[in-house]
Amino acid sequence: MITASSHKESGRHRGRKIHVQLALEYKRDKNGQRRGGKRTGAGRKPRVPGRSSSSHKRRPEVDRRHPQHVTLRVVGAVGYLRKPHLFRAIRRALVSVIERHDFGIVHVSVQGNHLHLMCEAENRDALASGLKAFQCSAAQHLNQEVSRERRTVRRGQVFADRYHVRPISSVRQLRHSLNYVLNNWRHHGGRGPSLFDGKLDPYSSAVWFPGWKERTTQDIHIPPDYEPPTVSRPRTWLAAEGWKRARPISVFEVPGESTRA
């Protein structure tokens, strides 16, 4: 019979257990390279090959006085955006956010695989929710148009990564951004359909901008066979009046790399 005292007796002669730190070895792949740790090619891959996604850090607060230059990129599976039916889808998405009081899109241009937006928002949350509403609507309409074009149902992701945003806080910066957004097609070669004998990009809100250097009248003429995008009326002083204090923008001006978003 084993008693408590016998346990104590046997414990006196039992050696203390020695703990040994085990070495942590990296697994290696078929080429002999270890898996894990810092190495070339490690980490999360960007959704657009060759282009890094926007940082996933918390975005800074938005000053309601400052317009925001936003860039949105689409996945390659959507295709080339500068087509009449895909531009129609984006126009519908613009209409879906036109009634918002805390967010507005005052200018837009559509390029081959990305969009440039000049937005106004009351704060950071309003900018985020407004862009989310626009992207959801645009994704739905773009998928519908792509499905009709290809005669097969397309669902899923449309926008490639987080939007890139740059606040506009000065008249000089506003001029650069307006030129880059509205004349962006010239930055990419200026080919394809145009308005007024090659002066304005039809896949943008350029027809609504009253500050073109070549404009001879304040009356805005819309060609009868053209449906312009529906954009919000500017509310900030910079977007509504600030451009008047800057050097006029020519319809033939090519944006420089320094103004690129």
Sequence and secondary structure as in RCSB ss.txt:
>XXXX:A:sequence
MITASSHKESGRHRGRKIHVQLALEYKRDKNGQRRGGKRTGAGRKPRVPGRSSSSHKRRPEVDRRHPQHVTLRVV
GAVGYLRKPHLFRAIRRALVSVIERHDFGIVHVSVQGNHLHLMCEAENRDALASGLKAFQCSAAQHLNQEVSRER
RTVRRGQVFADRYHVRPISSVRQLRHSLNYVLNNWRHHGGRGPSLFDGKLDPYSSAVWFPGWKERTTQDIHIPPD
YEPPTVSRPRTWLAAEGWKRARPISVFEVPGESTRA
>XXXX:A:secstr
   HHHHHHHHHTS             B TTS BSSSS TT S   SBTTB     S      TTS EEEEEEB 
GGG  S SHHHHHHHHHHHHHTTT SSEEEEEEEE SSEEEEEEEESSHHHHHHHHHHHHHHHHHHHHHHHHHHH
TS   S  B S  EEEE  SHHHHHHHHHHHHTHHHHTT  S  BTTTTB TTBSGGG TTBTT   SS    TT
          SHHHHTGGGGS  B TT    GGG  
